[in-house]
Amino acid sequence: MEWLNQEILPIANLKEGMSIRLAGTADQLTETVGALQWNFILAVVITYLLMAALFGNFIYPIIILLTVPLATAGGFVGLQMTNLLIAPQALDILTMLGFIILVGIVVNNAILIVHQSLNFIRYQGLEHMAAIKEAVRTRLRPIYMSSLTSIFGMMPLVLMPGPGSEMYRGLGSVITGGLLFSTLFVIFVIPPLLSYVIKMEKIGGKEPE
């Protein structure tokens, strides 16, 4: 579409009063891309509001959502690796849909760390830094187990050849790359950021109701 607009349409010999515009599937594709961009923003907003309601706090969800840029970068890395090593893959509609799906997937690991840290502080009376360290220690294995099962579950979409495989290869590449990238770095990003804001929590010792 860009090539047609830039190279072909300007040199078309049109009679007076005539014009050319891209329509049909091309026009619908442009509208769909615009809609997906707003859907991505809407997915982030809804996720933020849900976590704010569950945590009863507006700061912790912001820290958790910082995993989304990591996942987005990982999605583009995964797509590029697919282009280089497997087969050319365009940034089509299904591939873009993968970035929206990532918003709901990658926040899970950060939620585990934040939630467990708060439990250690509120109900077991641990100091703030000790609670974060213990939360990372106890949740590291579940984080990697759940992430690896998701990554290996998506790998057939990326690696398996066959008729129609090109339709879902981009979706699998984005989700696999984004999940792998965010899982590797969430341990190094979330705990330091959490240590700055979790100090406002009062240390308690009561058991949860």
N, C-alpha and C positions, 0 to 999 in steps of 0.2 A: 504494500500500500504506500509506504514512504517512497519507494522507487518510482512508482507510477506518478505520484504527486510531484516529485522533484525532477524526474527525467523525461517522462512521456507527455504529461498534460501541458507543460509549458510550451512544447514545440508542436502541439497538435494544430493543424490548419483548420480553423473553424470559420464558418461564414458569419457574417454579422448577425447578432441576435442569438447565436448558439452558445451553449456552455456544456461542460462535462463535469459530472460529480460521481463519486463512488457511492454505490447504493447496494441494496440487497444484503448478502452475507457480509460484505466488507463493512457496510454501515452498521449492521447489527453488532459486529465484532467491536467496533469502537464504543458503542453504547455499553456493551457488556464489560469491557475493560474499565470504563468509568464507574460502573456499578460495583465491580469487585473492589475497587479502591475504597469506596465508601463502606462496603461490607467489612473490609479489613479494619477500618477505623471503628466501626460499630462493634465488631467482635472484641476489640481491645477495651472499649468503653464498658460493654456489658460484663466482661470478665473482671474489670476493675471494680465495678459497682457490686458485683456478687461477693468478691473477696472482702471489700470494705464492710459489707453487711455481716459477713461471717466472722471476721476478725474484730469488728467493732472499732475499727481504726482506719484512717485514711492514708497513713504513711506506709504501713507494711505492704499493702497491695502495690504501691509504686515500686518498692524494692523488688518485689516478685516479678513485676512486669518488665524489669530491666533485662530479664532473660529473653524477652521477645526480640530485641535487636540482635542479640547473639544468635538466636535461632534463624532470623532472617538472613544474616550474613552466612550462616552455615548452609542455608537453603540454596543461596547463589553459588557457594563453593561446591555443593553437591551437584548442582546442575552443570557447572563448568567441568567437573570431573567426568560426568556422564558424557558430555560433548567430546572430551579429549580421549577417553578410554573405551567407551562403549559404542555410542552412535550419536550423530547430531540430534539435538533435542531443542525445539523452539520453545519460547516462553509463551505457550498457548494458554487457553482458558483453564484447562484442568491443572496445568502447572501453577497458575496463579492461585487456583483454589487451594493448593497445597500450603501456601503461606497463611491462608485463613485458618486452615486446620491446625497449623503449628501453634497458633495463639492458645488454643485450648489444651494442647499436649505438653508444651515445654514448661508451663508454669507449675506443673505438678511437682517437679523435683524441688523447686524453691519453696513451695508450700510446705513440703515435708520438713525442711530445715527450720523455717520460721515457726511453724506450729509446734514442733517438738521443743524448740528453744523456749517458747512462751510457757509450755507445760512444765518444763524443768524449773523455770523461775517462779511461776505462780503456785505450783503445787508441791514442789520438792525443795524449794528454798535455796536453789543454787545461785551463786553469783552470776552476773550477766555474761562475762567471758567464759566462765566454766560451763554455763548452760549452752552456749553456742558450740563450744568444742565438743561437748558430750552429744549434742544433737547431730553434729556432722558425723561423729564416730558411729553413732547408733543407726543413722539413716543412710550411711554411705552404701552399704550393701543393698538395701531395698531400692535405692535410686538406680544403681548400676544394673541390678537384676531386671527391673521394669523397663529401663531404657534399652537394654540389650535385646530383650524379647521383642520389643516394638521394632527395633532396627532390623533384626534378622527376619521378623515377620514381613517387613516391607521390601526386603532385598529381592525376592522373586519378581516383584514389579519392575525392578531396575535391570536385573541380569537376565531374566528368561526371555529368549527370542520367541518369535512366532507371530502369526497374523494378529494385528490389533495391539501388539505390545507397545508400539510407539505412542498409543493414546494415553497409557498410564505410566509410561517410563518417567516422564517429567514430574508427575505427582509423587511417585515413589522417590525420585532423586531429591526433591525438595524436602520431603518429610524426613527421609533418612539423614541427609546432610544437616538439616537444622537440628534434629534431635541429637545427633552425635556431637555436633559442635557445642550446643548448649549444655549437654551433659558433662563434657570435658571441662567447661569453664565455670559452670554454676558453683562448684565447690570453692573456686578461687574468687568469685565476684560477690556472691550473696553474703557469706559470713562477715567479711570486712565491712560492707555497707550496713549490715544489720547491727553490728557492734556500735555504730554511731547513734542509732535511734532506739535501741532496745533498753538503753539506760533509763528511760522514763518509766519502765515497768517496775512496780513495787515487788520486792522479794517477799514471797509468802511461803506458807508451809501447809496449807490446807489441802485436803484431797478434793478432786473434782466431784461435783454432785452428780 
